[in-house]
């Protein structure tokens, strides 16, 4: 089965406004988090290809290190539109399933992906990993690729659960702690740095913040 990871990436300078950090620090943080997640996903034997959807030049440069397929999201109209661009590519290239990840879950490990995909069900299925606060979706697996449209807006976790159940009986909600840790606010960042995960990465992030 051909599985691809989809990672939509917003222009760094326009991202993470709720962190209330200077633009240069936000950009550095985005670069570090993206590189970390790309490195982790590229090491997963379950993932055949990574699709990066962005117009951010620094993100494109990072993606080149990991042999990703980059789709230029020139209009940058939001995550749902970015995912739909990736869906078109994957359907044309005969992929069976996709996993949408945000770029801000830097503590993810390859074993987390393996654990999540143990819950896959055939022939049609969806797997949803919520954010720590259960207001967002930090991983969305769809088989087939066009099983359902995405709803990355307010309360996306709940909206994805409802939509998935409208399209298939095979819907799994999976809790994976490291995937559930995202960075949207100052509180999220503080919580992330309190976890005993990836010490080297943690030191890099602290260095940016100081």
C-alpha positions in Angstrom: 0.0 0.0 0.0 1.3 3.4 -1.0 1.0 6.0 1.8 2.1 9.6 1.6 2.5 12.2 4.2 1.0 15.7 3.5 2.5 18.7 5.3 1.0 22.1 4.5 3.4 24.9 5.5 2.3 28.5 5.9 4.8 31.3 5.0 7.0 31.4 8.1 6.7 35.2 8.6 2.9 34.9 8.7 2.8 31.9 11.0 2.3 31.4 14.8 1.1 34.9 15.6 -0.3 33.6 18.9 3.3 32.9 20.1 3.8 36.7 20.4 7.4 36.4 19.4 9.5 38.6 17.1 9.3 37.5 13.4 12.9 36.3 13.2 12.4 34.0 16.2 9.1 32.6 14.7 10.9 31.9 11.5 13.8 30.1 13.3 11.3 28.1 15.3 9.3 27.1 12.2 12.5 26.0 10.4 13.6 23.8 13.3 10.2 22.2 13.7 9.8 21.5 10.0 13.3 20.0 9.7 12.6 17.8 12.7 9.3 16.5 11.5 10.6 15.9 7.9 13.6 14.0 9.3 11.3 11.8 11.4 8.8 11.1 8.7 11.5 10.4 6.1 12.8 7.6 8.4 9.4 5.8 8.6 9.2 2.7 6.5 5.5 3.1 6.3 5.7 6.4 4.4 6.6 6.2 0.7 6.6 9.9 0.0 6.3 13.3 1.7 4.3 16.0 0.0 5.2 19.5 1.1 2.6 22.2 0.1 4.0 25.7 0.5 5.4 28.8 -1.1 7.9 29.5 1.7 11.3 29.4 0.1 13.1 28.4 3.3 10.7 25.4 3.7 11.3 24.4 0.1 15.1 24.4 0.8 14.6 22.3 3.9 12.4 19.9 1.9 15.1 19.3 -0.7 17.3 17.7 2.0 14.6 15.0 2.4 13.7 14.4 -1.2 10.1 15.6 -0.7 7.7 16.4 -3.5 7.0 20.2 -3.2 3.7 21.6 -4.5 3.8 25.4 -4.6 0.8 26.9 -2.8 1.0 30.3 -4.5 -2.4 31.5 -3.2 -2.0 30.2 0.3 -5.7 30.1 1.0 -5.5 27.9 4.0 -4.8 24.3 5.1 -7.8 22.8 3.4 -6.9 24.2 0.0 -3.3 23.1 0.5 -4.4 19.5 1.3 -6.6 19.5 -1.8 -3.6 20.3 -4.0 -1.7 17.4 -2.5 -4.8 15.1 -2.9 -4.8 15.9 -6.7 -1.2 14.8 -7.0 -1.6 11.7 -4.9 -4.7 10.5 -6.8 -2.9 11.0 -10.2 0.1 9.0 -8.9 -1.9 6.0 -7.5 -1.3 6.5 -3.8 -3.7 4.5 -1.6 -3.7 6.6 1.6 -2.5 9.8 3.0 -1.6 11.3 6.4 -1.9 15.0 7.0 0.5 16.3 9.6 1.0 19.9 10.7 4.5 21.2 10.8 4.4 22.0 14.5 4.5 18.6 16.2 8.3 18.4 16.6 8.3 15.6 19.2 6.8 13.0 16.8 8.9 9.8 16.5 8.8 7.1 13.8 7.3 4.6 16.3 4.4 7.0 16.8 3.6 6.6 13.1 3.9 2.8 13.3 1.6 2.8 16.3 -1.0 5.0 14.6 -1.1 2.9 11.5 -1.7 -0.3 13.4 -5.2 0.9 13.6 -5.8 0.9 9.9 -8.8 -0.8 8.6 -9.7 -1.9 5.0 -11.0 -1.0 2.6 -12.2 2.5 3.6 -10.9 4.1 6.8 -10.0 7.2 8.7 -7.7 7.7 11.6 -7.7 10.9 13.6 -5.2 12.0 16.3 -6.5 15.1 18.1 -4.4 17.9 19.5 -3.7 18.0 23.2 -6.6 20.4 23.8 -9.0 18.3 21.5 -9.7 21.4 19.4 -7.4 20.5 16.5 -6.4 17.6 14.3 -2.7 16.6 14.5 -2.8 13.6 12.2 -5.5 12.6 9.7 -5.2 9.4 7.8 -7.6 8.8 4.9 -8.0 5.8 2.7 -8.8 6.3 -0.1 -7.2 9.7 -0.6 -10.5 11.3 -1.4 -12.5 9.6 1.3 -13.5 13.0 2.7 -12.7 16.7 2.5 -10.7 18.2 5.3 -12.0 20.8 7.8 -9.0 22.5 9.2 -10.8 25.4 10.8 -12.4 26.0 14.2 -12.8 22.7 16.2 -11.3 20.6 13.3 -11.0 17.5 15.4 -14.8 17.4 16.1 -15.6 18.3 12.5 -13.2 15.6 11.1 -14.8 13.0 13.3 -18.3 13.9 12.1 -17.3 14.0 8.5 -15.4 10.8 8.6 -18.4 8.9 10.1 -20.5 10.2 7.3 -18.2 8.5 4.8 -17.2 5.2 6.5 -17.9 3.0 9.4 -14.2 2.5 10.0 -13.1 5.6 12.0 -10.5 5.3 14.7 -9.6 8.0 17.2 -6.0 7.3 18.3 -4.2 9.0 21.2 -0.5 9.4 20.5 1.0 11.8 23.1 3.9 13.1 21.1 1.7 13.8 18.0 -0.8 15.5 20.2 1.8 18.1 21.3 1.6 21.0 18.9 2.8 24.6 19.2 0.2 27.2 18.6 0.4 29.4 21.7 2.8 30.5 24.4 1.2 28.0 26.7 1.8 25.2 24.2 5.4 26.1 23.8 5.9 26.2 27.6 4.2 22.8 27.9 6.3 21.4 25.1 9.5 22.5 26.8 8.4 20.9 30.1 8.3 17.4 28.5 11.2 15.0 28.7 11.4 14.4 24.9 14.2 15.0 22.4 16.6 16.9 24.7 18.8 18.2 21.8 15.8 19.7 20.0 14.6 21.2 23.3 17.9 23.0 23.7 17.8 24.4 20.2 14.3 25.8 20.9 15.4 27.3 24.2 18.3 28.9 22.4 16.0 30.6 19.9 13.8 31.9 22.7 16.6 33.3 24.8 
